[in-house]
Amino acid sequence: FTFRIRKIEALRGCEIPLDVDITHCIDGVLGGEDYNQNNINQWTASIVEQSLTHLVKLGKAYKYIVTCAVVQRSAYGFHTASSCFWDTTSDGTCTVRWENRTMNCIVNVFAIAIVL
């Protein structure tokens, strides 16, 4: 079972096209994998780099911050939170949750408008 958010619809205020697919970046790295502590650094770095590359190719006037956390699934769950102080009319954030039977992945994308 994989929970997918196909588009960054939650990125309110930003003019980022809704066809941006961060989940595709996660699937490309974690799809078909089982949790392995030895691969976490490589996996998270790849997800962040691919996501940033995809966002930058949009050619929009934004600075992006992408974070990624991968944890082994357990009965204890996984909780995360973030807070931002910015212009809500031009900046935005999106959280993409992905999971399989052995791990959970959370990717946060923050987009900050560049004012020229």
The first five atom37 places (N, CA, C, CB, O) and aatype in JSON, in Angstrom:
{
  "aatype": [13, 16, 13, 1, 9, 1, 11, 9, 6, 0, 10, 1, 7, 4, 6, 9, 14, 10, 3, 19, 3, 9, 16, 8, 4, 9, 3, 7, 19, 10, 7, 7, 6, 3, 18, 2, 5, 2, 2, 9, 2, 5, 17, 16, 0, 15, 9, 19, 6, 5, 15, 10, 16, 8, 10, 19, 11, 10, 7, 11, 0, 18, 11, 18, 9, 19, 16, 4, 0, 19, 19, 5, 1, 15, 0, 18, 7, 13, 8, 16, 0, 15, 15, 4, 13, 17, 3, 16, 16, 15, 3, 7, 16, 4, 16, 19, 1, 17, 6, 2, 1, 16, 12, 2, 4, 9, 19, 2, 19, 13, 0, 9, 0, 9, 19, 10],
  "atom_mask": [
    [1, 1, 1, 1, 1],
    [1, 1, 1, 1, 1],
    [1, 1, 1, 1, 1],
    [1, 1, 1, 1, 1],
    [1, 1, 1, 1, 1],
    [1, 1, 1, 1, 1],
    [1, 1, 1, 1, 1],
    [1, 1, 1, 1, 1],
    [1, 1, 1, 1, 1],
    [1, 1, 1, 1, 1],
    [1, 1, 1, 1, 1],
    [1, 1, 1, 1, 1],
    [1, 1, 1, 0, 1],
    [1, 1, 1, 1, 1],
    [1, 1, 1, 1, 1],
    [1, 1, 1, 1, 1],
    [1, 1, 1, 1, 1],
    [1, 1, 1, 1, 1],
    [1, 1, 1, 1, 1],
    [1, 1, 1, 1, 1],
    [1, 1, 1, 1, 1],
    [1, 1, 1, 1, 1],
    [1, 1, 1, 1, 1],
    [1, 1, 1, 1, 1],
    [1, 1, 1, 1, 1],
    [1, 1, 1, 1, 1],
    [1, 1, 1, 1, 1],
    [1, 1, 1, 0, 1],
    [1, 1, 1, 1, 1],
    [1, 1, 1, 1, 1],
    [1, 1, 1, 0, 1],
    [1, 1, 1, 0, 1],
    [1, 1, 1, 1, 1],
    [1, 1, 1, 1, 1],
    [1, 1, 1, 1, 1],
    [1, 1, 1, 1, 1],
    [1, 1, 1, 1, 1],
    [1, 1, 1, 1, 1],
    [1, 1, 1, 1, 1],
    [1, 1, 1, 1, 1],
    [1, 1, 1, 1, 1],
    [1, 1, 1, 1, 1],
    [1, 1, 1, 1, 1],
    [1, 1, 1, 1, 1],
    [1, 1, 1, 1, 1],
    [1, 1, 1, 1, 1],
    [1, 1, 1, 1, 1],
    [1, 1, 1, 1, 1],
    [1, 1, 1, 1, 1],
    [1, 1, 1, 1, 1],
    [1, 1, 1, 1, 1],
    [1, 1, 1, 1, 1],
    [1, 1, 1, 1, 1],
    [1, 1, 1, 1, 1],
    [1, 1, 1, 1, 1],
    [1, 1, 1, 1, 1],
    [1, 1, 1, 1, 1],
    [1, 1, 1, 1, 1],
    [1, 1, 1, 0, 1],
    [1, 1, 1, 1, 1],
    [1, 1, 1, 1, 1],
    [1, 1, 1, 1, 1],
    [1, 1, 1, 1, 1],
    [1, 1, 1, 1, 1],
    [1, 1, 1, 1, 1],
    [1, 1, 1, 1, 1],
    [1, 1, 1, 1, 1],
    [1, 1, 1, 1, 1],
    [1, 1, 1, 1, 1],
    [1, 1, 1, 1, 1],
    [1, 1, 1, 1, 1],
    [1, 1, 1, 1, 1],
    [1, 1, 1, 1, 1],
    [1, 1, 1, 1, 1],
    [1, 1, 1, 1, 1],
    [1, 1, 1, 1, 1],
    [1, 1, 1, 0, 1],
    [1, 1, 1, 1, 1],
    [1, 1, 1, 1, 1],
    [1, 1, 1, 1, 1],
    [1, 1, 1, 1, 1],
    [1, 1, 1, 1, 1],
    [1, 1, 1, 1, 1],
    [1, 1, 1, 1, 1],
    [1, 1, 1, 1, 1],
    [1, 1, 1, 1, 1],
    [1, 1, 1, 1, 1],
    [1, 1, 1, 1, 1],
    [1, 1, 1, 1, 1],
    [1, 1, 1, 1, 1],
    [1, 1, 1, 1, 1],
    [1, 1, 1, 0, 1],
    [1, 1, 1, 1, 1],
    [1, 1, 1, 1, 1],
    [1, 1, 1, 1, 1],
    [1, 1, 1, 1, 1],
    [1, 1, 1, 1, 1],
    [1, 1, 1, 1, 1],
    [1, 1, 1, 1, 1],
    [1, 1, 1, 1, 1],
    [1, 1, 1, 1, 1],
    [1, 1, 1, 1, 1],
    [1, 1, 1, 1, 1],
    [1, 1, 1, 1, 1],
    [1, 1, 1, 1, 1],
    [1, 1, 1, 1, 1],
    [1, 1, 1, 1, 1],
    [1, 1, 1, 1, 1],
    [1, 1, 1, 1, 1],
    [1, 1, 1, 1, 1],
    [1, 1, 1, 1, 1],
    [1, 1, 1, 1, 1],
    [1, 1, 1, 1, 1],
    [1, 1, 1, 1, 1],
    [1, 1, 1, 1, 1],
    [1, 1, 1, 1, 1]
  ],
  "atom_positions": [
    [[0.84, -1.18, 0.0], [0.0, 0.0, 0.0], [0.88, 1.23, 0.0], [-0.95, 0.0, 1.21], [1.79, 1.35, 0.82]],
    [[0.62, 2.14, -0.9], [1.36, 3.4, -0.97], [0.38, 4.55, -1.0], [2.29, 3.43, -2.21], [-0.51, 4.59, -1.85]],
    [[0.53, 5.49, -0.08], [-0.28, 6.69, -0.07], [0.41, 7.7, -0.97], [-0.49, 7.26, 1.38], [1.58, 8.01, -0.74]],
    [[-0.26, 8.21, -1.97], [0.37, 9.11, -2.92], [-0.34, 10.46, -2.98], [0.38, 8.48, -4.3], [-1.56, 10.54, -3.04]],
    [[0.45, 11.49, -2.96], [-0.04, 12.82, -3.29], [0.64, 13.14, -4.61], [0.28, 13.91, -2.15], [1.85, 13.36, -4.65]],
    [[-0.12, 13.17, -5.66], [0.47, 13.3, -7.0], [0.88, 14.72, -7.36], [-0.5, 12.79, -8.02], [1.72, 14.92, -8.22]],
    [[0.28, 15.68, -6.71], [0.57, 17.06, -7.06], [0.76, 17.9, -5.81], [-0.54, 17.64, -7.93], [0.25, 17.56, -4.74]],
    [[1.5, 18.97, -5.95], [1.69, 19.87, -4.81], [0.5, 20.82, -4.77], [3.05, 20.66, -4.92], [0.62, 22.01, -5.06]],
    [[-0.64, 20.28, -4.41], [-1.85, 21.07, -4.35], [-1.89, 21.91, -3.08], [-3.07, 20.18, -4.42], [-2.58, 22.93, -3.03]],
    [[-1.17, 21.49, -2.07], [-1.19, 22.2, -0.8], [-0.27, 23.41, -0.78], [-0.81, 21.26, 0.32], [-0.17, 24.1, 0.23]],
    [[0.41, 23.66, -1.89], [1.35, 24.78, -1.96], [0.56, 26.05, -2.27], [2.44, 24.52, -3.05], [0.65, 26.6, -3.37]],
    [[-0.19, 26.51, -1.3], [-1.06, 27.66, -1.46], [-0.25, 28.94, -1.62], [-2.01, 27.79, -0.27], [0.79, 29.11, -0.97]],
    [[-0.71, 29.81, -2.47], [-0.05, 31.09, -2.65], [1.05, 31.08, -3.68], [0.0, 0.0, 0.0], [1.35, 32.11, -4.28]],
    [[1.66, 29.93, -3.89], [2.73, 29.84, -4.89], [2.12, 29.61, -6.26], [3.72, 28.71, -4.53], [1.03, 29.05, -6.4]],
    [[2.84, 30.03, -7.26], [2.38, 29.83, -8.63], [3.04, 28.61, -9.25], [2.66, 31.07, -9.47], [3.29, 28.59, -10.46]],
    [[3.33, 27.61, -8.45], [3.95, 26.39, -8.94], [2.88, 25.55, -9.61], [4.66, 25.61, -7.79], [1.83, 25.31, -9.01]],
    [[3.12, 25.08, -10.84], [2.13, 24.26, -11.53], [1.76, 23.02, -10.72], [2.65, 23.85, -12.9], [2.6, 22.44, -10.04]],
    [[0.5, 22.64, -10.8], [0.02, 21.51, -10.01], [0.5, 20.17, -10.54], [-1.48, 21.52, -9.98], [0.23, 19.14, -9.92]],
    [[1.22, 20.15, -11.66], [1.7, 18.86, -12.19], [3.06, 18.46, -11.63], [1.78, 18.93, -13.71], [3.62, 17.45, -12.04]],
    [[3.58, 19.23, -10.69], [4.83, 18.86, -10.05], [4.58, 17.59, -9.25], [5.38, 20.01, -9.13], [3.62, 17.51, -8.48]],
    [[5.43, 16.61, -9.41], [5.18, 15.31, -8.79], [6.36, 14.87, -7.94], [4.88, 14.25, -9.86], [7.26, 14.19, -8.42]],
    [[6.34, 15.26, -6.7], [7.4, 14.87, -5.78], [7.32, 13.38, -5.49], [7.3, 15.67, -4.47], [8.34, 12.73, -5.27]],
    [[6.11, 12.84, -5.51], [5.94, 11.42, -5.26], [6.7, 10.59, -6.28], [4.45, 11.05, -5.28], [7.2, 9.51, -5.95]],
    [[6.79, 11.06, -7.5], [7.55, 10.35, -8.53], [9.03, 10.24, -8.13], [7.42, 11.07, -9.9], [9.66, 9.21, -8.36]],
    [[9.56, 11.3, -7.54], [10.96, 11.26, -7.08], [11.13, 10.22, -5.97], [11.4, 12.66, -6.57], [12.11, 9.48, -5.95]],
    [[10.16, 10.18, -5.05], [10.24, 9.21, -3.95], [10.12, 7.8, -4.49], [9.14, 9.48, -2.9], [10.9, 6.92, -4.13]],
    [[9.14, 7.57, -5.37], [8.96, 6.24, -5.96], [10.21, 5.77, -6.69], [7.77, 6.25, -6.92], [10.56, 4.6, -6.64]],
    [[10.87, 6.7, -7.38], [12.06, 6.35, -8.12], [13.21, 5.86, -7.26], [0.0, 0.0, 0.0], [14.05, 5.08, -7.7]],
    [[13.23, 6.33, -6.01], [14.3, 5.94, -5.09], [13.88, 4.79, -4.19], [14.73, 7.15, -4.24], [14.62, 3.82, -4.02]],
    [[12.69, 4.88, -3.61], [12.27, 3.9, -2.6], [11.37, 2.8, -3.13], [11.56, 4.6, -1.5], [11.19, 1.78, -2.47]],
    [[10.8, 2.99, -4.31], [9.88, 2.0, -4.86], [10.54, 0.62, -4.93], [0.0, 0.0, 0.0], [11.62, 0.47, -5.5]],
    [[9.89, -0.36, -4.37], [10.41, -1.73, -4.4], [11.48, -2.04, -3.37], [0.0, 0.0, 0.0], [11.98, -3.16, -3.32]],
    [[11.83, -1.05, -2.54], [12.87, -1.26, -1.53], [12.26, -1.61, -0.18], [13.76, 0.0, -1.4], [11.12, -1.23, 0.12]],
    [[13.0, -2.34, 0.63], [12.66, -2.56, 2.03], [13.6, -1.71, 2.87], [12.77, -4.08, 2.41], [14.71, -1.38, 2.45]],
    [[13.14, -1.35, 4.06], [13.95, -0.5, 4.93], [15.31, -1.14, 5.18], [13.23, -0.25, 6.25], [15.41, -2.32, 5.51]],
    [[16.35, -0.33, 5.02], [17.71, -0.76, 5.28], [18.47, 0.46, 5.81], [18.4, -1.37, 3.99], [18.72, 1.41, 5.08]],
    [[18.81, 0.42, 7.07], [19.48, 1.54, 7.73], [20.73, 1.98, 6.98], [19.85, 1.16, 9.15], [21.06, 3.17, 6.98]],
    [[21.42, 1.07, 6.35], [22.66, 1.4, 5.63], [22.43, 2.25, 4.39], [23.37, 0.12, 5.24], [23.37, 2.87, 3.89]],
    [[21.21, 2.3, 3.88], [20.91, 3.04, 2.65], [20.24, 4.39, 2.89], [20.04, 2.21, 1.77], [20.01, 5.14, 1.94]],
    [[19.91, 4.7, 4.14], [19.12, 5.9, 4.43], [19.78, 7.18, 3.93], [18.88, 6.0, 5.91], [19.12, 7.99, 3.29]],
    [[21.06, 7.37, 4.19], [21.73, 8.61, 3.74], [21.69, 8.76, 2.24], [23.18, 8.62, 4.21], [21.43, 9.85, 1.73]],
    [[21.94, 7.69, 1.52], [21.9, 7.72, 0.05], [20.48, 7.99, -0.44], [22.43, 6.4, -0.53], [20.27, 8.81, -1.33]],
    [[19.5, 7.29, 0.14], [18.11, 7.47, -0.29], [17.62, 8.9, -0.06], [17.21, 6.49, 0.46], [17.05, 9.5, -0.97]],
    [[17.83, 9.43, 1.13], [17.33, 10.77, 1.42], [18.03, 11.83, 0.56], [17.52, 11.1, 2.91], [17.39, 12.76, 0.08]],
    [[19.33, 11.68, 0.36], [20.05, 12.62, -0.5], [19.52, 12.57, -1.94], [21.57, 12.31, -0.48], [19.36, 13.62, -2.57]],
    [[19.26, 11.38, -2.44], [18.75, 11.24, -3.81], [17.36, 11.86, -3.95], [18.7, 9.77, -4.2], [17.08, 12.53, -4.94]],
    [[16.49, 11.63, -2.97], [15.13, 12.18, -3.02], [15.17, 13.7, -3.01], [14.28, 11.66, -1.85], [14.48, 14.36, -3.79]],
    [[15.98, 14.27, -2.12], [16.09, 15.72, -2.03], [16.67, 16.3, -3.32], [16.97, 16.11, -0.83], [16.14, 17.28, -3.84]],
    [[17.74, 15.72, -3.84], [18.37, 16.23, -5.06], [17.43, 16.14, -6.26], [19.65, 15.46, -5.35], [17.33, 17.09, -7.03]],
    [[16.75, 15.01, -6.42], [15.83, 14.86, -7.54], [14.65, 15.81, -7.44], [15.33, 13.43, -7.61], [14.22, 16.39, -8.45]],
    [[14.13, 15.99, -6.24], [13.02, 16.91, -6.04], [13.43, 18.34, -6.36], [12.5, 16.83, -4.59], [12.71, 19.06, -7.05]],
    [[14.59, 18.76, -5.87], [15.09, 20.11, -6.16], [15.33, 20.31, -7.65], [16.38, 20.38, -5.39], [14.98, 21.35, -8.2]],
    [[15.91, 19.33, -8.29], [16.15, 19.42, -9.73], [14.84, 19.61, -10.47], [16.87, 18.16, -10.25], [14.75, 20.44, -11.38]],
    [[13.84, 18.84, -10.1], [12.52, 18.94, -10.73], [11.91, 20.33, -10.52], [11.57, 17.85, -10.17], [11.37, 20.92, -11.46]],
    [[12.0, 20.85, -9.3], [11.44, 22.16, -9.0], [12.17, 23.28, -9.72], [11.48, 22.4, -7.5], [11.54, 24.2, -10.25]],
    [[13.5, 23.22, -9.74], [14.29, 24.27, -10.39], [14.01, 24.32, -11.9], [15.79, 24.04, -10.15], [14.01, 25.39, -12.49]],
    [[13.77, 23.16, -12.5], [13.48, 23.1, -13.94], [12.2, 23.84, -14.31], [13.38, 21.66, -14.4], [11.97, 24.15, -15.48]],
    [[11.36, 24.13, -13.32], [10.13, 24.88, -13.58], [10.42, 26.32, -13.99], [9.24, 24.86, -12.35], [9.6, 26.97, -14.63]],
    [[11.62, 26.8, -13.6], [12.01, 28.16, -13.99], [11.23, 29.26, -13.3], [0.0, 0.0, 0.0], [11.13, 30.36, -13.83]],
    [[10.69, 28.99, -12.14], [9.94, 29.99, -11.4], [10.87, 30.77, -10.47], [8.8, 29.33, -10.58], [11.95, 30.29, -10.13]],
    [[10.46, 31.96, -10.08], [11.27, 32.83, -9.22], [11.06, 32.46, -7.75], [10.92, 34.31, -9.46], [10.5, 33.23, -6.98]],
    [[11.53, 31.28, -7.38], [11.42, 30.8, -6.01], [12.74, 30.21, -5.57], [10.29, 29.76, -5.88], [13.51, 29.68, -6.37]],
    [[13.0, 30.32, -4.29], [14.04, 29.54, -3.64], [13.33, 28.36, -2.99], [14.88, 30.39, -2.58], [12.24, 28.52, -2.43]],
    [[13.93, 27.19, -3.07], [13.29, 25.99, -2.55], [14.12, 25.38, -1.43], [13.06, 24.97, -3.66], [15.35, 25.39, -1.47]],
    [[13.43, 24.87, -0.46], [14.04, 24.07, 0.59], [13.29, 22.74, 0.58], [13.97, 24.78, 2.01], [12.06, 22.72, 0.65]],
    [[14.03, 21.65, 0.5], [13.41, 20.33, 0.51], [14.04, 19.52, 1.63], [13.57, 19.61, -0.87], [15.27, 19.42, 1.71]],
    [[13.22, 18.95, 2.48], [13.7, 18.07, 3.53], [13.09, 16.69, 3.33], [13.37, 18.63, 4.94], [12.0, 16.56, 2.77]],
    [[13.8, 15.68, 3.78], [13.33, 14.31, 3.64], [13.7, 13.51, 4.87], [13.91, 13.65, 2.36], [14.83, 13.58, 5.36]],
    [[12.74, 12.76, 5.37], [12.98, 11.85, 6.49], [12.43, 10.48, 6.11], [12.31, 12.39, 7.82], [11.31, 10.36, 5.62]],
    [[13.23, 9.45, 6.34], [12.82, 8.07, 6.11], [13.02, 7.32, 7.41], [13.62, 7.4, 4.92], [14.11, 7.33, 7.98]],
    [[11.97, 6.68, 7.88], [12.05, 5.92, 9.12], [11.43, 4.55, 8.92], [11.35, 6.67, 10.26], [10.55, 4.34, 8.08]],
    [[11.92, 3.62, 9.71], [11.37, 2.27, 9.69], [9.98, 2.29, 10.31], [12.3, 1.27, 10.44], [9.75, 2.94, 11.33]],
    [[9.06, 1.57, 9.68], [7.7, 1.51, 10.23], [7.72, 0.78, 11.56], [6.74, 0.81, 9.25], [8.43, -0.21, 11.74]],
    [[6.92, 1.3, 12.48], [6.82, 0.67, 13.8], [5.44, 0.97, 14.36], [7.94, 1.18, 14.75], [4.67, 1.74, 13.79]],
    [[5.15, 0.36, 15.47], [3.87, 0.58, 16.13], [3.8, 1.95, 16.79], [3.62, -0.49, 17.17], [2.73, 2.38, 17.22]],
    [[4.93, 2.65, 16.87], [4.99, 3.93, 17.56], [4.67, 5.11, 16.67], [6.34, 4.11, 18.15], [4.47, 6.21, 17.18]],
    [[4.61, 4.92, 15.39], [4.27, 6.01, 14.48], [5.42, 6.95, 14.22], [0.0, 0.0, 0.0], [6.55, 6.73, 14.67]],
    [[5.11, 8.02, 13.48], [6.11, 9.0, 13.09], [5.41, 10.34, 13.0], [6.79, 8.62, 11.72], [4.43, 10.49, 12.28]],
    [[5.91, 11.32, 13.74], [5.27, 12.64, 13.79], [6.3, 13.7, 13.43], [4.65, 12.91, 15.19], [7.47, 13.61, 13.82]],
    [[5.86, 14.69, 12.69], [6.73, 15.79, 12.32], [5.91, 17.07, 12.24], [7.45, 15.51, 10.97], [4.7, 17.02, 12.02]],
    [[6.56, 18.21, 12.42], [5.88, 19.5, 12.33], [6.86, 20.55, 11.85], [5.27, 19.9, 13.7], [8.07, 20.4, 12.0]],
    [[6.32, 21.6, 11.27], [7.16, 22.74, 10.86], [6.32, 24.0, 10.99], [7.7, 22.56, 9.4], [5.09, 23.96, 11.01]],
    [[7.01, 25.12, 11.07], [6.34, 26.41, 11.17], [7.17, 27.42, 10.39], [6.16, 26.85, 12.66], [8.4, 27.35, 10.4]],
    [[6.51, 28.34, 9.73], [7.21, 29.34, 8.92], [6.64, 30.72, 9.17], [7.12, 28.98, 7.41], [5.44, 30.89, 9.41]],
    [[7.51, 31.71, 9.12], [7.1, 33.1, 9.2], [7.46, 33.72, 7.86], [7.77, 33.86, 10.41], [8.64, 34.0, 7.6]],
    [[6.45, 33.95, 7.01], [6.7, 34.43, 5.66], [5.46, 35.06, 5.07], [7.19, 33.31, 4.77], [4.44, 35.19, 5.75]],
    [[5.54, 35.44, 3.82], [4.42, 36.05, 3.11], [3.51, 34.94, 2.58], [4.92, 36.97, 1.94], [3.86, 34.26, 1.62]],
    [[2.37, 34.78, 3.19], [1.47, 33.67, 2.8], [0.82, 33.89, 1.44], [0.4, 33.49, 3.85], [0.19, 32.97, 0.91]],
    [[0.95, 35.09, 0.87], [0.37, 35.31, -0.45], [1.31, 34.87, -1.57], [0.03, 36.78, -0.63], [0.87, 34.67, -2.7]],
    [[2.6, 34.71, -1.27], [3.54, 34.34, -2.32], [4.37, 33.1, -1.98], [4.46, 35.49, -2.61], [4.89, 32.45, -2.89]],
    [[4.51, 32.77, -0.72], [5.31, 31.63, -0.3], [4.39, 30.48, 0.1], [6.25, 32.02, 0.87], [3.21, 30.68, 0.39]],
    [[4.95, 29.29, 0.11], [4.11, 28.16, 0.48], [4.9, 26.93, 0.84], [0.0, 0.0, 0.0], [6.12, 26.88, 0.7]],
    [[4.19, 25.93, 1.32], [4.8, 24.67, 1.72], [3.89, 23.51, 1.36], [5.09, 24.68, 3.22], [2.68, 23.67, 1.2]],
    [[4.51, 22.37, 1.24], [3.77, 21.15, 0.95], [4.46, 19.99, 1.63], [3.66, 20.9, -0.58], [5.69, 19.92, 1.66]],
    [[3.69, 19.09, 2.18], [4.22, 17.88, 2.79], [3.69, 16.68, 2.02], [3.84, 17.79, 4.3], [2.48, 16.53, 1.82]],
    [[4.61, 15.84, 1.57], [4.23, 14.62, 0.84], [4.57, 13.43, 1.72], [4.97, 14.53, -0.55], [5.71, 13.26, 2.16]],
    [[3.59, 12.61, 1.95], [3.77, 11.4, 2.76], [3.75, 10.18, 1.85], [2.67, 11.29, 3.86], [2.87, 10.05, 0.99]],
    [[4.72, 9.29, 2.04], [4.83, 8.07, 1.24], [5.13, 6.93, 2.2], [5.94, 8.19, 0.13], [5.87, 7.11, 3.16]],
    [[4.57, 5.78, 1.94], [4.86, 4.64, 2.82], [4.76, 3.34, 2.04], [3.9, 4.62, 4.01], [4.07, 3.24, 1.02]],
    [[5.46, 2.35, 2.56], [5.28, 0.98, 2.1], [5.22, 0.1, 3.35], [6.44, 0.53, 1.12], [5.07, 0.62, 4.46]],
    [[5.34, -1.18, 3.2], [5.16, -2.06, 4.36], [6.3, -2.0, 5.37], [5.0, -3.47, 3.9], [6.13, -2.45, 6.5]],
    [[7.47, -1.44, 4.99], [8.61, -1.43, 5.9], [9.08, -0.03, 6.31], [9.74, -2.15, 5.28], [9.87, 0.09, 7.25]],
    [[8.63, 1.02, 5.64], [9.13, 2.36, 5.97], [8.14, 3.46, 5.63], [10.43, 2.62, 5.24], [7.22, 3.28, 4.83]],
    [[8.36, 4.6, 6.26], [7.61, 5.83, 6.0], [8.59, 6.89, 5.52], [6.84, 6.32, 7.26], [9.73, 6.95, 5.97]],
    [[8.12, 7.71, 4.6], [8.94, 8.81, 4.09], [8.09, 10.08, 4.11], [9.47, 8.52, 2.64], [6.94, 10.08, 3.67]],
    [[8.67, 11.15, 4.62], [8.03, 12.46, 4.63], [8.96, 13.43, 3.91], [7.72, 12.94, 6.09], [10.12, 13.59, 4.28]],
    [[8.43, 14.09, 2.87], [9.19, 15.11, 2.16], [8.45, 16.44, 2.33], [9.36, 14.75, 0.63], [7.26, 16.54, 2.04]],
    [[9.18, 17.44, 2.81], [8.64, 18.8, 2.94], [9.27, 19.67, 1.87], [8.89, 19.38, 4.35], [10.49, 19.67, 1.7]],
    [[8.44, 20.42, 1.17], [8.92, 21.38, 0.18], [8.48, 22.76, 0.65], [8.38, 21.05, -1.26], [7.3, 22.99, 0.91]],
    [[9.44, 23.67, 0.74], [9.17, 25.04, 1.09], [9.57, 25.9, -0.12], [9.94, 25.48, 2.41], [10.68, 25.76, -0.64]],
    [[8.68, 26.77, -0.56], [8.96, 27.64, -1.7], [8.85, 29.09, -1.23], [7.97, 27.36, -2.89], [7.81, 29.53, -0.73]],
    [[9.94, 29.83, -1.41], [10.0, 31.21, -0.98], [10.2, 32.08, -2.21], [11.14, 31.44, 0.05], [11.18, 31.93, -2.93]],
    [[9.27, 32.98, -2.45], [9.33, 33.83, -3.64], [10.54, 34.74, -3.6], [8.05, 34.66, -3.76], [10.9, 35.29, -2.56]],
    [[11.17, 34.9, -4.76], [12.28, 35.82, -4.92], [11.71, 37.14, -5.42], [13.38, 35.24, -5.9], [11.16, 37.2, -6.52]],
    [[11.84, 38.17, -4.64], [11.31, 39.48, -5.01], [12.46, 40.29, -5.59], [10.64, 40.21, -3.79], [13.44, 40.58, -4.9]],
    [[12.33, 40.65, -6.84], [13.39, 41.41, -7.51], [13.11, 42.9, -7.51], [13.56, 40.92, -8.94], [13.9, 43.68, -8.04]]
  ]
}
